[in-house]
């Protein structure tokens, strides 16, 4: 797996950045598209619900993992 790349997001009008590996970023974009949401909206939802002890990039990774684990259970 490649090194994380810093990417910019806008959460509720404020710019921020997260460092994610390409595979997680691509999966995150695909999930947002499946849900019909802009990636910034989905990131803001994750940010609103995250544990303040965890960083946004960690929470996005966990969200992606949970998404695909749920998909595997329904197959």
TIVO-2410 file (N, C-alpha, C; in nm, 3 decimals):
# residues 75
REC num residu      c1      c2      c3 atome chaine
REC   1      X   0.085  -0.118   0.000     N      A
REC   1      X   0.000   0.000   0.000    CA      A
REC   1      X   0.089   0.124   0.000     C      A
REC   2      X   0.044   0.226  -0.066     N      A
REC   2      X   0.124   0.348  -0.077    CA      A
REC   2      X   0.111   0.435   0.047     C      A
REC   3      X   0.194   0.537   0.053     N      A
REC   3      X   0.190   0.631   0.165    CA      A
REC   3      X   0.066   0.718   0.157     C      A
REC   4      X   0.019   0.766   0.273     N      A
REC   4      X  -0.095   0.857   0.272    CA      A
REC   4      X  -0.063   0.987   0.197     C      A
REC   5      X  -0.164   1.039   0.131     N      A
REC   5      X  -0.152   1.166   0.059    CA      A
REC   5      X  -0.247   1.264   0.125     C      A
REC   6      X  -0.200   1.387   0.149     N      A
REC   6      X  -0.284   1.489   0.210    CA      A
REC   6      X  -0.383   1.540   0.106     C      A
REC   7      X  -0.510   1.540   0.144     N      A
REC   7      X  -0.617   1.585   0.053    CA      A
REC   7      X  -0.704   1.688   0.126     C      A
REC   8      X  -0.753   1.785   0.052     N      A
REC   8      X  -0.833   1.892   0.111    CA      A
REC   8      X  -0.982   1.859   0.107     C      A
REC   9      X  -1.050   1.898   0.213     N      A
REC   9      X  -1.195   1.885   0.223    CA      A
REC   9      X  -1.250   2.016   0.279     C      A
REC  10      X  -1.378   2.041   0.253     N      A
REC  10      X  -1.446   2.155   0.314    CA      A
REC  10      X  -1.559   2.099   0.399     C      A
REC  11      X  -1.551   2.123   0.529     N      A
REC  11      X  -1.652   2.074   0.623    CA      A
REC  11      X  -1.728   2.192   0.681     C      A
REC  12      X  -1.853   2.202   0.644     N      A
REC  12      X  -1.939   2.310   0.694    CA      A
REC  12      X  -1.873   2.448   0.674     C      A
REC  13      X  -1.816   2.467   0.555     N      A
REC  13      X  -1.758   2.595   0.519    CA      A
REC  13      X  -1.613   2.617   0.562     C      A
REC  14      X  -1.554   2.520   0.631     N      A
REC  14      X  -1.417   2.533   0.677    CA      A
REC  14      X  -1.327   2.432   0.606     C      A
REC  15      X  -1.214   2.480   0.556     N      A
REC  15      X  -1.119   2.393   0.487    CA      A
REC  15      X  -1.040   2.313   0.590     C      A
REC  16      X  -1.017   2.188   0.558     N      A
REC  16      X  -0.932   2.102   0.640    CA      A
REC  16      X  -0.865   2.003   0.547     C      A
REC  17      X  -0.774   1.927   0.598     N      A
REC  17      X  -0.711   1.825   0.515    CA      A
REC  17      X  -0.699   1.695   0.594     C      A
REC  18      X  -0.699   1.586   0.520     N      A
REC  18      X  -0.680   1.453   0.577    CA      A
REC  18      X  -0.575   1.381   0.494     C      A
REC  19      X  -0.500   1.295   0.560     N      A
REC  19      X  -0.401   1.215   0.490    CA      A
REC  19      X  -0.454   1.073   0.480     C      A
REC  20      X  -0.482   1.030   0.357     N      A
REC  20      X  -0.537   0.897   0.332    CA      A
REC  20      X  -0.459   0.829   0.219     C      A
REC  21      X  -0.446   0.699   0.231     N      A
REC  21      X  -0.389   0.620   0.123    CA      A
REC  21      X  -0.486   0.622   0.005     C      A
REC  22      X  -0.432   0.606  -0.117     N      A
REC  22      X  -0.515   0.611  -0.237    CA      A
REC  22      X  -0.633   0.513  -0.232     C      A
REC  23      X  -0.610   0.393  -0.182     N      A
REC  23      X  -0.718   0.292  -0.177    CA      A
REC  23      X  -0.832   0.339  -0.089     C      A
REC  24      X  -0.803   0.399   0.025     N      A
REC  24      X  -0.909   0.450   0.112    CA      A
REC  24      X  -0.978   0.570   0.051     C      A
REC  25      X  -0.902   0.658  -0.012     N      A
REC  25      X  -0.962   0.776  -0.075    CA      A
REC  25      X  -1.058   0.734  -0.187     C      A
REC  26      X  -1.014   0.641  -0.270     N      A
REC  26      X  -1.098   0.594  -0.379    CA      A
REC  26      X  -1.225   0.527  -0.326     C      A
REC  27      X  -1.210   0.442  -0.225     N      A
REC  27      X  -1.326   0.376  -0.165    CA      A
REC  27      X  -1.421   0.478  -0.104     C      A
REC  28      X  -1.367   0.578  -0.038     N      A
REC  28      X  -1.449   0.684   0.023    CA      A
REC  28      X  -1.528   0.759  -0.084     C      A
REC  29      X  -1.463   0.790  -0.195     N      A
REC  29      X  -1.531   0.859  -0.306    CA      A
REC  29      X  -1.642   0.771  -0.364     C      A
REC  30      X  -1.615   0.640  -0.377     N      A
REC  30      X  -1.715   0.548  -0.431    CA      A
REC  30      X  -1.836   0.537  -0.338     C      A
REC  31      X  -1.812   0.533  -0.209     N      A
REC  31      X  -1.923   0.526  -0.113    CA      A
REC  31      X  -2.007   0.653  -0.121     C      A
REC  32      X  -1.943   0.768  -0.127     N      A
REC  32      X  -2.017   0.894  -0.140    CA      A
REC  32      X  -2.102   0.893  -0.266     C      A
REC  33      X  -2.047   0.845  -0.377     N      A
REC  33      X  -2.122   0.839  -0.503    CA      A
REC  33      X  -2.240   0.743  -0.492     C      A
REC  34      X  -2.219   0.627  -0.428     N      A
REC  34      X  -2.328   0.531  -0.408    CA      A
REC  34      X  -2.443   0.594  -0.329     C      A
REC  35      X  -2.407   0.678  -0.234     N      A
REC  35      X  -2.507   0.743  -0.148    CA      A
REC  35      X  -2.564   0.869  -0.211     C      A
REC  36      X  -2.509   0.909  -0.326     N      A
REC  36      X  -2.555   1.030  -0.392    CA      A
REC  36      X  -2.519   1.156  -0.315     C      A
REC  37      X  -2.406   1.152  -0.247     N      A
REC  37      X  -2.362   1.266  -0.166    CA      A
REC  37      X  -2.229   1.319  -0.217     C      A
REC  38      X  -2.210   1.449  -0.209     N      A
REC  38      X  -2.077   1.503  -0.233    CA      A
REC  38      X  -1.984   1.451  -0.123     C      A
REC  39      X  -1.859   1.432  -0.155     N      A
REC  39      X  -1.764   1.379  -0.059    CA      A
REC  39      X  -1.751   1.469   0.064     C      A
REC  40      X  -1.762   1.600   0.046     N      A
REC  40      X  -1.752   1.692   0.159    CA      A
REC  40      X  -1.868   1.675   0.257     C      A
REC  41      X  -1.986   1.644   0.206     N      A
REC  41      X  -2.103   1.623   0.292    CA      A
REC  41      X  -2.084   1.496   0.374     C      A
REC  42      X  -2.039   1.389   0.309     N      A
REC  42      X  -2.016   1.264   0.381    CA      A
REC  42      X  -1.906   1.283   0.485     C      A
REC  43      X  -1.799   1.352   0.451     N      A
REC  43      X  -1.691   1.377   0.547    CA      A
REC  43      X  -1.742   1.459   0.665     C      A
REC  44      X  -1.829   1.556   0.640     N      A
REC  44      X  -1.885   1.638   0.748    CA      A
REC  44      X  -1.971   1.552   0.841     C      A
REC  45      X  -2.047   1.457   0.786     N      A
REC  45      X  -2.127   1.366   0.869    CA      A
REC  45      X  -2.037   1.282   0.959     C      A
REC  46      X  -1.931   1.230   0.901     N      A
REC  46      X  -1.837   1.148   0.979    CA      A
REC  46      X  -1.773   1.235   1.088     C      A
REC  47      X  -1.736   1.356   1.052     N      A
REC  47      X  -1.673   1.447   1.147    CA      A
REC  47      X  -1.766   1.479   1.263     C      A
REC  48      X  -1.893   1.501   1.234     N      A
REC  48      X  -1.991   1.534   1.338    CA      A
REC  48      X  -2.009   1.419   1.437     C      A
REC  49      X  -1.995   1.296   1.390     N      A
REC  49      X  -2.022   1.179   1.473    CA      A
REC  49      X  -1.897   1.114   1.531     C      A
REC  50      X  -1.781   1.170   1.503     N      A
REC  50      X  -1.658   1.102   1.545    CA      A
REC  50      X  -1.626   1.127   1.690     C      A
REC  51      X  -1.551   1.032   1.745     N      A
REC  51      X  -1.495   1.044   1.879    CA      A
REC  51      X  -1.384   1.148   1.871     C      A
REC  52      X  -1.386   1.246   1.957     N      A
REC  52      X  -1.288   1.354   1.950    CA      A
REC  52      X  -1.146   1.307   1.978     C      A
REC  53      X  -1.131   1.185   2.030     N      A
REC  53      X  -0.997   1.131   2.052    CA      A
REC  53      X  -0.938   1.073   1.924     C      A
REC  54      X  -1.020   1.057   1.822     N      A
REC  54      X  -0.974   1.000   1.694    CA      A
REC  54      X  -0.970   1.110   1.589     C      A
REC  55      X  -0.871   1.102   1.502     N      A
REC  55      X  -0.860   1.198   1.394    CA      A
REC  55      X  -0.960   1.169   1.283     C      A
REC  56      X  -0.986   1.267   1.201     N      A
REC  56      X  -1.081   1.251   1.091    CA      A
REC  56      X  -1.035   1.144   0.993     C      A
REC  57      X  -0.907   1.140   0.961     N      A
REC  57      X  -0.858   1.038   0.867    CA      A
REC  57      X  -0.882   0.898   0.922     C      A
REC  58      X  -0.858   0.878   1.050     N      A
REC  58      X  -0.883   0.749   1.113    CA      A
REC  58      X  -1.031   0.713   1.104     C      A
REC  59      X  -1.117   0.809   1.133     N      A
REC  59      X  -1.261   0.784   1.129    CA      A
REC  59      X  -1.308   0.752   0.986     C      A
REC  60      X  -1.250   0.816   0.887     N      A
REC  60      X  -1.285   0.785   0.748    CA      A
REC  60      X  -1.243   0.643   0.715     C      A
REC  61      X  -1.123   0.604   0.755     N      A
REC  61      X  -1.078   0.466   0.731    CA      A
REC  61      X  -1.172   0.366   0.797     C      A
REC  62      X  -1.210   0.392   0.921     N      A
REC  62      X  -1.301   0.302   0.992    CA      A
REC  62      X  -1.438   0.298   0.926     C      A
REC  63      X  -1.484   0.411   0.875     N      A
REC  63      X  -1.612   0.418   0.804    CA      A
REC  63      X  -1.606   0.332   0.678     C      A
REC  64      X  -1.498   0.345   0.603     N      A
REC  64      X  -1.482   0.265   0.480    CA      A
REC  64      X  -1.478   0.117   0.514     C      A
REC  65      X  -1.402   0.080   0.615     N      A
REC  65      X  -1.394  -0.060   0.657    CA      A
REC  65      X  -1.530  -0.113   0.697     C      A
REC  66      X  -1.603  -0.038   0.779     N      A
REC  66      X  -1.737  -0.081   0.824    CA      A
REC  66      X  -1.832  -0.095   0.705     C      A
REC  67      X  -1.823  -0.004   0.610     N      A
REC  67      X  -1.909  -0.010   0.492    CA      A
REC  67      X  -1.889  -0.141   0.417     C      A
REC  68      X  -1.765  -0.177   0.393     N      A
REC  68      X  -1.738  -0.298   0.317    CA      A
REC  68      X  -1.761  -0.425   0.400     C      A
REC  69      X  -1.742  -0.417   0.530     N      A
REC  69      X  -1.775  -0.532   0.615    CA      A
REC  69      X  -1.926  -0.559   0.611     C      A
REC  70      X  -2.006  -0.452   0.617     N      A
REC  70      X  -2.152  -0.469   0.608    CA      A
REC  70      X  -2.192  -0.528   0.475     C      A
REC  71      X  -2.127  -0.484   0.368     N      A
REC  71      X  -2.157  -0.538   0.235    CA      A
REC  71      X  -2.127  -0.687   0.229     C      A
REC  72      X  -2.017  -0.728   0.291     N      A
REC  72      X  -1.978  -0.870   0.290    CA      A
REC  72      X  -2.078  -0.955   0.367     C      A
REC  73      X  -2.139  -0.900   0.469     N      A
REC  73      X  -2.235  -0.975   0.549    CA      A
REC  73      X  -2.367  -0.995   0.476     C      A
REC  74      X  -2.397  -0.908   0.382     N      A
REC  74      X  -2.523  -0.919   0.309    CA      A
REC  74      X  -2.511  -1.005   0.184     C      A
REC  75      X  -2.391  -1.048   0.153     N      A
REC  75      X  -2.370  -1.130   0.034    CA      A
REC  75      X  -2.398  -1.276   0.065     C      A
***
